[in-house]
Amino acid sequence: MSYLQKFTEEEQELLMSAPQMVGGAVAAIGSSGLIGSMKEAMASVRALMDGSQDYPNNELIKALSPNVKDAAAAKVLAKEQKEVFMERLKASGVKGPTELAELMIDDLCRINDILVEKEETESANEVRAWLSGIGAKVAEAAKEGSFLGFGGVKVSDEEWGLLDRINNTLNVPEV
């Protein structure tokens, strides 16, 4: 039995799309250009895949994070997550970065409630930290506002603001 079966179908969809929702929202809110956007996308994928290694005893994260040792299974999970994420965007009518950020925050509020209800405190805190960490890794992946790598800042004000909102929504202490 998959660990996710303890959640309703709607809860599964929220949980499955959360890592990509966080990574996508943080990447979209910044202005890092084509190369920077590619770096942010790769950082999001790496942070998602690192979940099961960073939190090896967390069953929920292992269910949501592709197993890097099983490429076929990782590919299937990644495809499922992308489909769920894209369907969430389509169903919500997201048309821009601000709308994506608002959808992500709404989803994280609901996910936080699910974690409180259905997960042990330690497990829930690890999931919160993992999701917050995805956002941080994406924000730090590329300079914002630079030209050919010159100038710019590591994390834009917009990204800092969104990271703060993520941490506040998930009750993750600032580091």
Order of alpha helices (4+ residues) and beta strands (2+ residues): alpha-alpha-alpha-alpha-alpha-alpha-alpha
